[in-house]
Amino acid sequence: MQFFNRTLLIIYKNEFKKPGELVIAQCIAEIITRFKSRYMKIKTANTILYCSKWEETVRFYREHLNLPVIFSTDWFVEFSLGTTSRLSIADEKCASIKTCNGKGITLSLEVKNIDNARDFAEKSGLKPTMIKKHPWDAKTFYLFDPEGHRIEIWQSLNKERGRNKFAILSVEAPAWQGAKV
């Protein structure tokens, strides 16, 4: 491994002493990259929100946004957002990390139909903002959970660009994502 690290250092610093060293270094870097992508793949991503209003916040995500619970204890609830992403709500009383009171956090969730999502939020009493068009070719609106975390709900206007073509969902979509209620 030390040889690989030295080789990567040579590549990054462009310190090639012999004509073939660049090609060898590039081949080794490619081998390391393939090794990492094969053996160090990220299976899931989970955002954990630490909350002082834990029960109210859990209820918000479970009952108002209809997110499916995939794990639960008396102080920690994990919701599924799709096949590889999760959102967890932790009671700050039982954790070493305290709440940020919603400061500095935006949960950004892409939906298929923003109008349906906003109508659902409105009917559920979640007080969504008005839908606005943004320069990145999307429409968006915002909600706030009981802890004060901002939730951005957005839809791309350009189906050929952005993350739409990479979206993979196999979990049953919550009602606010446009599913029939």
FIKOLZA-1660 file (N, C-alpha, C; in steps of 0.1 Angstrom, whole numbers, plus 5000, padded with zeros to 4 digits):
% residues 181
   i   px   py   pz ch aa at
   1 5008 4988 5000  A  M  N
   1 5000 5000 5000  A  M CA
   1 5009 5013 5000  A  M  C
   2 5020 5012 5007  A  Q  N
   2 5029 5023 5007  A  Q CA
   2 5034 5027 4993  A  Q  C
   3 5036 5017 4984  A  F  N
   3 5040 5019 4971  A  F CA
   3 5029 5026 4963  A  F  C
   4 5016 5022 4965  A  F  N
   4 5005 5028 4959  A  F CA
   4 5004 5043 4963  A  F  C
   5 5005 5045 4976  A  N  N
   5 5004 5059 4981  A  N CA
   5 5015 5068 4975  A  N  C
   6 5027 5063 4974  A  R  N
   6 5039 5070 4968  A  R CA
   6 5036 5073 4953  A  R  C
   7 5030 5063 4947  A  T  N
   7 5026 5065 4933  A  T CA
   7 5016 5076 4931  A  T  C
   8 5006 5076 4939  A  L  N
   8 4996 5086 4939  A  L CA
   8 5002 5100 4941  A  L  C
   9 5011 5100 4951  A  L  N
   9 5018 5113 4954  A  L CA
   9 5026 5118 4942  A  L  C
  10 5032 5109 4935  A  I  N
  10 5039 5112 4922  A  I CA
  10 5030 5118 4912  A  I  C
  11 5018 5111 4911  A  I  N
  11 5008 5116 4901  A  I CA
  11 5003 5130 4904  A  I  C
  12 5000 5132 4917  A  Y  N
  12 4994 5145 4921  A  Y CA
  12 5005 5157 4920  A  Y  C
  13 5017 5153 4923  A  K  N
  13 5028 5164 4922  A  K CA
  13 5034 5164 4909  A  K  C
  14 5031 5155 4899  A  N  N
  14 5037 5155 4886  A  N CA
  14 5052 5154 4887  A  N  C
  15 5057 5145 4895  A  E  N
  15 5071 5143 4897  A  E CA
  15 5076 5130 4890  A  E  C
  16 5075 5130 4877  A  F  N
  16 5079 5119 4869  A  F CA
  16 5093 5120 4865  A  F  C
  17 5102 5109 4868  A  K  N
  17 5116 5110 4865  A  K CA
  17 5120 5102 4852  A  K  C
  18 5112 5092 4849  A  K  N
  18 5115 5084 4837  A  K CA
  18 5103 5085 4827  A  K  C
  19 5105 5083 4814  A  P  N
  19 5094 5085 4804  A  P CA
  19 5082 5076 4807  A  P  C
  20 5084 5063 4811  A  G  N
  20 5073 5054 4813  A  G CA
  20 5066 5055 4826  A  G  C
  21 5072 5063 4835  A  E  N
  21 5067 5064 4849  A  E CA
  21 5053 5069 4849  A  E  C
  22 5049 5079 4840  A  L  N
  22 5036 5084 4840  A  L CA
  22 5026 5073 4837  A  L  C
  23 5028 5065 4827  A  V  N
  23 5019 5055 4822  A  V CA
  23 5017 5045 4833  A  V  C
  24 5028 5041 4840  A  I  N
  24 5027 5031 4851  A  I CA
  24 5019 5037 4862  A  I  C
  25 5022 5049 4866  A  A  N
  25 5015 5056 4877  A  A CA
  25 5000 5057 4874  A  A  C
  26 4997 5060 4861  A  Q  N
  26 4982 5061 4857  A  Q CA
  26 4976 5048 4858  A  Q  C
  27 4982 5037 4854  A  C  N
  27 4977 5024 4855  A  C CA
  27 4974 5020 4870  A  C  C
  28 4984 5023 4878  A  I  N
  28 4982 5019 4893  A  I CA
  28 4971 5028 4899  A  I  C
  29 4970 5040 4895  A  A  N
  29 4959 5049 4900  A  A CA
  29 4946 5043 4896  A  A  C
  30 4945 5038 4884  A  E  N
  30 4933 5032 4879  A  E CA
  30 4929 5020 4886  A  E  C
  31 4939 5011 4890  A  I  N
  31 4937 4999 4897  A  I CA
  31 4932 5003 4911  A  I  C
  32 4938 5013 4918  A  I  N
  32 4933 5017 4931  A  I CA
  32 4919 5022 4930  A  I  C
  33 4916 5030 4920  A  T  N
  33 4902 5036 4919  A  T CA
  33 4892 5025 4917  A  T  C
  34 4895 5015 4909  A  R  N
  34 4886 5003 4907  A  R CA
  34 4885 4995 4920  A  R  C
  35 4896 4994 4927  A  F  N
  35 4895 4986 4940  A  F CA
  35 4886 4994 4949  A  F  C
  36 4887 5007 4951  A  K  N
  36 4879 5014 4960  A  K CA
  36 4864 5014 4955  A  K  C
  37 4861 5015 4942  A  S  N
  37 4848 5015 4938  A  S CA
  37 4841 5001 4939  A  S  C
  38 4850 4991 4939  A  R  N
  38 4844 4977 4941  A  R CA
  38 4842 4974 4955  A  R  C
  39 4852 4977 4964  A  Y  N
  39 4852 4973 4978  A  Y CA
  39 4847 4983 4988  A  Y  C
  40 4846 4996 4984  A  M  N
  40 4842 5006 4993  A  M CA
  40 4830 5014 4988  A  M  C
  41 4820 5007 4982  A  K  N
  41 4808 5013 4977  A  K CA
  41 4799 5017 4989  A  K  C
  42 4794 5029 4988  A  I  N
  42 4784 5034 4997  A  I CA
  42 4771 5027 4995  A  I  C
  43 4765 5020 5005  A  K  N
  43 4753 5013 5003  A  K CA
  43 4741 5022 5005  A  K  C
  44 4742 5030 5016  A  T  N
  44 4731 5039 5019  A  T CA
  44 4737 5052 5025  A  T  C
  45 4729 5063 5024  A  A  N
  45 4732 5075 5030  A  A CA
  45 4721 5079 5040  A  A  C
  46 4725 5083 5051  A  N  N
  46 4715 5086 5062  A  N CA
  46 4718 5100 5068  A  N  C
  47 4708 5109 5068  A  T  N
  47 4709 5122 5075  A  T CA
  47 4702 5120 5088  A  T  C
  48 4709 5124 5099  A  I  N
  48 4703 5122 5112  A  I CA
  48 4700 5136 5118  A  I  C
  49 4688 5139 5121  A  L  N
  49 4684 5152 5128  A  L CA
  49 4682 5149 5143  A  L  C
  50 4690 5157 5151  A  Y  N
  50 4689 5156 5165  A  Y CA
  50 4679 5166 5170  A  Y  C
  51 4668 5162 5177  A  C  N
  51 4657 5171 5180  A  C CA
  51 4654 5171 5195  A  C  C
  52 4649 5183 5199  A  S  N
  52 4644 5185 5213  A  S CA
  52 4629 5182 5213  A  S  C
  53 4622 5184 5201  A  K  N
  53 4608 5181 5200  A  K CA
  53 4607 5168 5192  A  K  C
  54 4613 5158 5198  A  W  N
  54 4614 5145 5191  A  W CA
  54 4601 5138 5187  A  W  C
  55 4592 5137 5197  A  E  N
  55 4579 5130 5193  A  E CA
  55 4571 5137 5183  A  E  C
  56 4571 5151 5184  A  E  N
  56 4564 5159 5174  A  E CA
  56 4570 5158 5160  A  E  C
  57 4584 5158 5160  A  T  N
  57 4591 5157 5147  A  T CA
  57 4589 5144 5141  A  T  C
  58 4590 5133 5149  A  V  N
  58 4588 5119 5143  A  V CA
  58 4573 5118 5137  A  V  C
  59 4564 5124 5145  A  R  N
  59 4550 5123 5140  A  R CA
  59 4548 5131 5127  A  R  C
  60 4555 5142 5125  A  F  N
  60 4555 5150 5113  A  F CA
  60 4560 5142 5101  A  F  C
  61 4571 5135 5102  A  Y  N
  61 4576 5128 5091  A  Y CA
  61 4568 5115 5088  A  Y  C
  62 4563 5109 5099  A  R  N
  62 4556 5096 5098  A  R CA
  62 4542 5098 5093  A  R  C
  63 4535 5108 5099  A  E  N
  63 4520 5110 5096  A  E CA
  63 4517 5120 5086  A  E  C
  64 4525 5131 5086  A  H  N
  64 4522 5142 5076  A  H CA
  64 4529 5139 5063  A  H  C
  65 4542 5135 5063  A  L  N
  65 4549 5132 5050  A  L CA
  65 4548 5118 5046  A  L  C
  66 4542 5109 5055  A  N  N
  66 4540 5095 5052  A  N CA
  66 4552 5087 5048  A  N  C
  67 4563 5091 5054  A  L  N
  67 4576 5084 5052  A  L CA
  67 4575 5070 5059  A  L  C
  68 4579 5059 5052  A  P  N
  68 4579 5046 5058  A  P CA
  68 4590 5045 5068  A  P  C
  69 4587 5040 5080  A  V  N
  69 4596 5037 5091  A  V CA
  69 4603 5023 5088  A  V  C
  70 4617 5023 5088  A  I  N
  70 4624 5011 5086  A  I CA
  70 4631 5006 5099  A  I  C
  71 4632 5015 5109  A  F  N
  71 4638 5011 5121  A  F CA
  71 4634 5021 5132  A  F  C
  72 4632 5015 5144  A  S  N
  72 4627 5024 5154  A  S CA
  72 4630 5019 5168  A  S  C
  73 4635 5028 5177  A  T  N
  73 4637 5025 5191  A  T CA
  73 4629 5036 5199  A  T  C
  74 4631 5036 5212  A  D  N
  74 4624 5046 5220  A  D CA
  74 4629 5060 5219  A  D  C
  75 4641 5062 5212  A  W  N
  75 4646 5075 5210  A  W CA
  75 4652 5078 5196  A  W  C
  76 4650 5069 5187  A  F  N
  76 4656 5070 5173  A  F CA
  76 4647 5063 5163  A  F  C
  77 4643 5071 5153  A  V  N
  77 4635 5065 5142  A  V CA
  77 4641 5068 5129  A  V  C
  78 4642 5057 5120  A  E  N
  78 4648 5058 5107  A  E CA
  78 4637 5057 5097  A  E  C
  79 4637 5066 5087  A  F  N
  79 4627 5066 5077  A  F CA
  79 4634 5063 5063  A  F  C
  80 4627 5057 5054  A  S  N
  80 4632 5054 5041  A  S CA
  80 4628 5066 5032  A  S  C
  81 4638 5071 5024  A  L  N
  81 4635 5081 5014  A  L CA
  81 4636 5075 5000  A  L  C
  82 4641 5063 4999  A  G  N
  82 4643 5056 4986  A  G CA
  82 4651 5044 4989  A  G  C
  83 4657 5038 4979  A  T  N
  83 4665 5026 4980  A  T CA
  83 4678 5028 4987  A  T  C
  84 4684 5040 4986  A  T  N
  84 4697 5042 4992  A  T CA
  84 4698 5054 5001  A  T  C
  85 4687 5061 5004  A  S  N
  85 4688 5072 5013  A  S CA
  85 4678 5071 5024  A  S  C
  86 4682 5076 5036  A  R  N
  86 4674 5076 5048  A  R CA
  86 4674 5089 5055  A  R  C
  87 4664 5091 5063  A  L  N
  87 4663 5102 5072  A  L CA
  87 4660 5097 5086  A  L  C
  88 4668 5100 5096  A  S  N
  88 4666 5096 5110  A  S CA
  88 4664 5108 5119  A  S  C
  89 4655 5105 5129  A  I  N
  89 4652 5115 5139  A  I CA
  89 4656 5110 5152  A  I  C
  90 4665 5117 5159  A  A  N
  90 4671 5112 5172  A  A CA
  90 4667 5122 5183  A  A  C
  91 4663 5116 5194  A  D  N
  91 4660 5124 5206  A  D CA
  91 4673 5129 5212  A  D  C
  92 4675 5142 5213  A  E  N
  92 4687 5148 5218  A  E CA
  92 4690 5144 5232  A  E  C
  93 4679 5141 5240  A  K  N
  93 4681 5137 5254  A  K CA
  93 4689 5124 5255  A  K  C
  94 4688 5116 5245  A  C  N
  94 4695 5103 5246  A  C CA
  94 4708 5103 5237  A  C  C
  95 4711 5114 5231  A  A  N
  95 4723 5114 5222  A  A CA
  95 4734 5123 5227  A  A  C
  96 4746 5121 5222  A  S  N
  96 4757 5130 5226  A  S CA
  96 4757 5143 5217  A  S  C
  97 4749 5143 5207  A  I  N
  97 4748 5155 5198  A  I CA
  97 4735 5162 5201  A  I  C
  98 4735 5175 5203  A  K  N
  98 4723 5183 5206  A  K CA
  98 4717 5189 5193  A  K  C
  99 4704 5194 5195  A  T  N
  99 4697 5200 5183  A  T CA
  99 4704 5212 5178  A  T  C
 100 4702 5215 5166  A  C  N
 100 4707 5228 5160  A  C CA
 100 4695 5237 5158  A  C  C
 101 4684 5233 5163  A  N  N
 101 4671 5241 5162  A  N CA
 101 4668 5245 5147  A  N  C
 102 4671 5236 5138  A  G  N
 102 4668 5238 5124  A  G CA
 102 4678 5248 5117  A  G  C
 103 4688 5253 5124  A  K  N
 103 4697 5262 5117  A  K CA
 103 4707 5255 5109  A  K  C
 104 4709 5260 5096  A  G  N
 104 4719 5255 5088  A  G CA
 104 4716 5242 5081  A  G  C
 105 4703 5237 5082  A  I  N
 105 4699 5224 5075  A  I CA
 105 4688 5226 5066  A  I  C
 106 4689 5221 5054  A  T  N
 106 4679 5221 5044  A  T CA
 106 4678 5206 5039  A  T  C
 107 4667 5200 5040  A  L  N
 107 4665 5187 5034  A  L CA
 107 4659 5189 5020  A  L  C
 108 4665 5185 5010  A  S  N
 108 4661 5188 4996  A  S CA
 108 4656 5175 4990  A  S  C
 109 4643 5175 4987  A  L  N
 109 4636 5163 4982  A  L CA
 109 4630 5165 4968  A  L  C
 110 4635 5158 4958  A  E  N
 110 4629 5159 4945  A  E CA
 110 4617 5150 4943  A  E  C
 111 4606 5156 4937  A  V  N
 111 4594 5149 4935  A  V CA
 111 4591 5149 4920  A  V  C
 112 4581 5140 4916  A  K  N
 112 4577 5139 4902  A  K CA
 112 4568 5150 4899  A  K  C
 113 4559 5154 4908  A  N  N
 113 4548 5163 4905  A  N CA
 113 4547 5173 4917  A  N  C
 114 4553 5185 4915  A  I  N
 114 4554 5195 4925  A  I CA
 114 4540 5200 4929  A  I  C
 115 4531 5201 4919  A  D  N
 115 4518 5207 4922  A  D CA
 115 4510 5197 4931  A  D  C
 116 4511 5184 4928  A  N  N
 116 4504 5174 4937  A  N CA
 116 4511 5174 4951  A  N  C
 117 4524 5176 4952  A  A  N
 117 4531 5176 4965  A  A CA
 117 4526 5188 4973  A  A  C
 118 4525 5200 4966  A  R  N
 118 4521 5212 4974  A  R CA
 118 4507 5211 4978  A  R  C
 119 4498 5206 4969  A  D  N
 119 4484 5204 4973  A  D CA
 119 4483 5195 4985  A  D  C
 120 4490 5184 4985  A  F  N
 120 4490 5175 4996  A  F CA
 120 4495 5182 5009  A  F  C
 121 4505 5189 5008  A  A  N
 121 4511 5196 5020  A  A CA
 121 4501 5206 5025  A  A  C
 122 4494 5214 5016  A  E  N
 122 4484 5224 5020  A  E CA
 122 4472 5217 5027  A  E  C
 123 4467 5206 5021  A  K  N
 123 4456 5199 5027  A  K CA
 123 4459 5193 5040  A  K  C
 124 4472 5190 5042  A  S  N
 124 4477 5184 5055  A  S CA
 124 4480 5194 5065  A  S  C
 125 4478 5207 5062  A  G  N
 125 4480 5217 5071  A  G CA
 125 4495 5220 5074  A  G  C
 126 4504 5217 5065  A  L  N
 126 4518 5219 5067  A  L CA
 126 4523 5233 5063  A  L  C
 127 4515 5242 5059  A  K  N
 127 4518 5255 5055  A  K CA
 127 4530 5257 5046  A  K  C
 128 4529 5251 5034  A  P  N
 128 4539 5252 5024  A  P CA
 128 4540 5266 5018  A  P  C
 129 4552 5270 5014  A  T  N
 129 4553 5283 5007  A  T CA
 129 4548 5282 4993  A  T  C
 130 4547 5293 4986  A  M  N
 130 4542 5293 4972  A  M CA
 130 4553 5286 4964  A  M  C
 131 4549 5280 4953  A  I  N
 131 4559 5274 4943  A  I CA
 131 4566 5285 4936  A  I  C
 132 4579 5285 4935  A  K  N
 132 4587 5294 4928  A  K CA
 132 4596 5287 4918  A  K  C
 133 4598 5295 4907  A  K  N
 133 4608 5289 4897  A  K CA
 133 4622 5294 4901  A  K  C
 134 4631 5285 4899  A  H  N
 134 4645 5288 4902  A  H CA
 134 4654 5288 4890  A  H  C
 135 4666 5295 4891  A  P  N
 135 4675 5295 4879  A  P CA
 135 4680 5282 4875  A  P  C
 136 4680 5272 4884  A  W  N
 136 4686 5259 4880  A  W CA
 136 4675 5251 4873  A  W  C
 137 4665 5257 4867  A  D  N
 137 4655 5251 4859  A  D CA
 137 4647 5241 4867  A  D  C
 138 4642 5246 4878  A  A  N
 138 4634 5238 4887  A  A CA
 138 4623 5247 4893  A  A  C
 139 4612 5240 4898  A  K  N
 139 4602 5247 4906  A  K CA
 139 4604 5241 4920  A  K  C
 140 4601 5250 4930  A  T  N
 140 4604 5245 4944  A  T CA
 140 4594 5252 4954  A  T  C
 141 4592 5246 4965  A  F  N
 141 4585 5252 4976  A  F CA
 141 4591 5247 4989  A  F  C
 142 4588 5253 5000  A  Y  N
 142 4594 5249 5013  A  Y CA
 142 4584 5247 5024  A  Y  C
 143 4588 5238 5033  A  L  N
 143 4581 5235 5045  A  L CA
 143 4591 5235 5056  A  L  C
 144 4585 5235 5069  A  F  N
 144 4594 5235 5080  A  F CA
 144 4589 5224 5090  A  F  C
 145 4598 5215 5095  A  D  N
 145 4593 5205 5104  A  D CA
 145 4592 5212 5118  A  D  C
 146 4586 5205 5128  A  P  N
 146 4584 5211 5141  A  P CA
 146 4597 5216 5148  A  P  C
 147 4609 5210 5144  A  E  N
 147 4621 5214 5150  A  E CA
 147 4627 5227 5143  A  E  C
 148 4621 5230 5131  A  G  N
 148 4626 5242 5124  A  G CA
 148 4635 5239 5112  A  G  C
 149 4637 5226 5109  A  H  N
 149 4645 5222 5097  A  H CA
 149 4637 5226 5084  A  H  C
 150 4644 5232 5075  A  R  N
 150 4637 5236 5062  A  R CA
 150 4637 5224 5053  A  R  C
 151 4626 5221 5047  A  I  N
 151 4624 5210 5037  A  I CA
 151 4621 5217 5024  A  I  C
 152 4630 5215 5014  A  E  N
 152 4628 5220 5001  A  E CA
 152 4622 5209 4992  A  E  C
 153 4611 5211 4987  A  I  N
 153 4605 5201 4977  A  I CA
 153 4606 5207 4964  A  I  C
 154 4612 5200 4954  A  W  N
 154 4615 5205 4941  A  W CA
 154 4612 5195 4930  A  W  C
 155 4610 5201 4918  A  Q  N
 155 4608 5193 4906  A  Q CA
 155 4616 5200 4895  A  Q  C
 156 4624 5191 4888  A  S  N
 156 4631 5196 4876  A  S CA
 156 4622 5200 4865  A  S  C
 157 4624 5210 4858  A  L  N
 157 4616 5214 4846  A  L CA
 157 4622 5208 4833  A  L  C
 158 4634 5204 4834  A  N  N
 158 4641 5199 4822  A  N CA
 158 4644 5184 4825  A  N  C
 159 4637 5175 4819  A  K  N
 159 4638 5161 4821  A  K CA
 159 4651 5155 4816  A  K  C
 160 4657 5162 4807  A  E  N
 160 4670 5157 4801  A  E CA
 160 4682 5160 4810  A  E  C
 161 4681 5170 4819  A  R  N
 161 4692 5175 4827  A  R CA
 161 4690 5170 4841  A  R  C
 162 4700 5172 4849  A  G  N
 162 4698 5171 4863  A  G CA
 162 4698 5157 4868  A  G  C
 163 4693 5155 4880  A  R  N
 163 4693 5142 4887  A  R CA
 163 4681 5133 4883  A  R  C
 164 4671 5138 4875  A  N  N
 164 4660 5130 4872  A  N CA
 164 4664 5117 4865  A  N  C
 165 4673 5117 4856  A  K  N
 165 4676 5105 4849  A  K CA
 165 4684 5095 4857  A  K  C
 166 4688 5099 4869  A  F  N
 166 4695 5090 4878  A  F CA
 166 4687 5085 4889  A  F  C
 167 4675 5090 4891  A  A  N
 167 4666 5087 4902  A  A CA
 167 4662 5072 4901  A  A  C
 168 4664 5065 4912  A  I  N
 168 4660 5051 4913  A  I CA
 168 4652 5049 4926  A  I  C
 169 4639 5046 4925  A  L  N
 169 4631 5044 4936  A  L CA
 169 4624 5031 4935  A  L  C
 170 4626 5022 4945  A  S  N
 170 4618 5010 4945  A  S CA
 170 4609 5009 4957  A  S  C
 171 4610 5018 4966  A  V  N
 171 4602 5019 4978  A  V CA
 171 4589 5025 4974  A  V  C
 172 4578 5021 4980  A  E  N
 172 4565 5027 4977  A  E CA
 172 4565 5042 4980  A  E  C
 173 4561 5050 4971  A  A  N
 173 4562 5065 4972  A  A CA
 173 4552 5070 4982  A  A  C
 174 4557 5079 4991  A  P  N
 174 4547 5085 5000  A  P CA
 174 4537 5093 4993  A  P  C
 175 4526 5096 4999  A  A  N
 175 4515 5103 4992  A  A CA
 175 4519 5117 4987  A  A  C
 176 4528 5124 4994  A  W  N
 176 4532 5137 4989  A  W CA
 176 4541 5137 4977  A  W  C
 177 4546 5125 4973  A  Q  N
 177 4553 5124 4961  A  Q CA
 177 4545 5122 4948  A  Q  C
 178 4532 5123 4950  A  G  N
 178 4523 5122 4939  A  G CA
 178 4515 5109 4938  A  G  C
 179 4517 5100 4948  A  A  N
 179 4509 5087 4948  A  A CA
 179 4495 5090 4952  A  A  C
 180 4486 5082 4949  A  K  N
 180 4472 5083 4953  A  K CA
 180 4471 5081 4968  A  K  C
 181 4463 5090 4974  A  V  N
 181 4461 5089 4988  A  V CA
 181 4449 5081 4991  A  V  C
% end
